[in-house]
Amino acid sequence: LPFPPREGAPLAAGVGSPGGGPIFLTMDEAAALLRVSKATIRRRIRDGELPAKRLRGGQTVLIEQSDVLALLDDITPGTEI
């Protein structure tokens, strides 16, 4: 995943709806977008802070890009960690 993505380019090639529907990211892509670890994404999903869907019969977990970006709204600029 190149960072930052090109303007207008989907973050997950082939996962978004061709009709302009939601774009889905893998856990790796979500982690890269937020610049956090995959474990952080797993924890956010487990704690109910990040909705996710598991593909039937597989290990793949998909997360809507809009839900990932909504996590950024919770960050206050200049907050000390």
Backbone torsions as a table, in degrees:
resi	resn	phi	psi	omega
1	LEU	NA	109.6	176.8
2	PRO	-68.6	142.2	-178.2
3	PHE	-130.2	128.8	-3.2
4	PRO	-78.0	158.2	-179.9
5	PRO	-68.8	154.4	175.8
6	ARG	-62.4	146.9	179.2
7	GLU	-55.3	124.4	177.2
8	GLY	81.6	-5.1	-179.1
9	ALA	-82.8	135.6	176.9
10	PRO	-66.3	148.1	-179.1
11	LEU	-77.4	-29.2	-179.3
12	ALA	-121.2	96.8	-177.0
13	ALA	-59.0	128.5	176.1
14	GLY	81.6	-1.8	-178.4
15	VAL	-101.7	-24.6	178.8
16	GLY	-76.1	158.7	179.4
17	SER	-76.7	133.8	179.3
18	PRO	-66.0	-19.4	-179.8
19	GLY	-88.3	14.6	178.6
20	GLY	85.1	16.1	178.2
21	GLY	-74.4	-166.5	-177.3
22	PRO	-65.2	150.5	175.0
23	ILE	-102.1	131.6	-179.4
24	PHE	-107.6	141.3	178.5
25	LEU	-115.9	151.4	170.4
26	THR	-78.8	170.0	177.4
27	MET	-62.1	-37.9	178.3
28	ASP	-61.9	-44.0	-179.6
29	GLU	-66.6	-41.2	178.6
30	ALA	-62.7	-42.7	179.2
31	ALA	-63.1	-42.6	179.5
32	ALA	-65.1	-40.0	-179.2
33	LEU	-63.5	-41.7	-179.7
34	LEU	-87.6	-8.0	-177.4
35	ARG	58.0	47.7	175.8
36	VAL	-128.7	175.4	179.2
37	SER	-81.2	161.9	175.6
38	LYS	-62.7	-33.0	178.0
39	ALA	-62.9	-36.2	177.6
40	THR	-64.7	-41.6	178.3
41	ILE	-63.4	-45.9	177.6
42	ARG	-57.1	-43.8	-179.1
43	ARG	-64.5	-42.0	178.2
44	ARG	-63.1	-38.1	177.5
45	ILE	-67.1	-48.9	-178.7
46	ARG	-59.4	-39.4	-178.1
47	ASP	-80.6	-1.2	177.8
48	GLY	81.2	10.1	179.9
49	GLU	-83.5	-17.6	-176.6
50	LEU	-137.1	108.4	178.8
51	PRO	-66.9	142.5	-179.9
52	ALA	-148.6	159.6	178.6
53	LYS	-127.9	136.1	175.6
54	ARG	-97.2	131.7	177.2
55	LEU	-66.4	140.7	-177.2
56	ARG	-55.2	126.5	174.6
57	GLY	72.5	11.1	-176.9
58	GLY	-133.9	179.7	-179.9
59	GLN	-92.7	-10.1	-173.8
60	THR	-73.3	128.7	176.9
61	VAL	-113.5	131.2	179.0
62	LEU	-117.3	143.7	-177.4
63	ILE	-130.5	134.6	177.8
64	GLU	-67.0	134.4	-179.6
65	GLN	-56.2	-39.6	-178.3
66	SER	-62.8	-34.7	177.4
67	ASP	-68.5	-37.2	177.9
68	VAL	-66.0	-46.3	-179.2
69	LEU	-65.8	-29.2	178.2
70	ALA	-63.6	-28.6	177.0
71	LEU	-63.0	-29.6	179.4
72	LEU	-67.7	-26.9	178.6
73	ASP	-65.7	-22.6	-179.4
74	ASP	-81.0	-8.2	-177.6
75	ILE	-90.7	125.9	177.7
76	THR	-93.2	122.0	-179.4
77	PRO	-59.0	139.1	176.3
78	GLY	81.1	6.8	179.7
79	THR	-73.7	130.6	177.0
80	GLU	-76.8	141.2	-179.6
81	ILE	-105.4	NA	NA
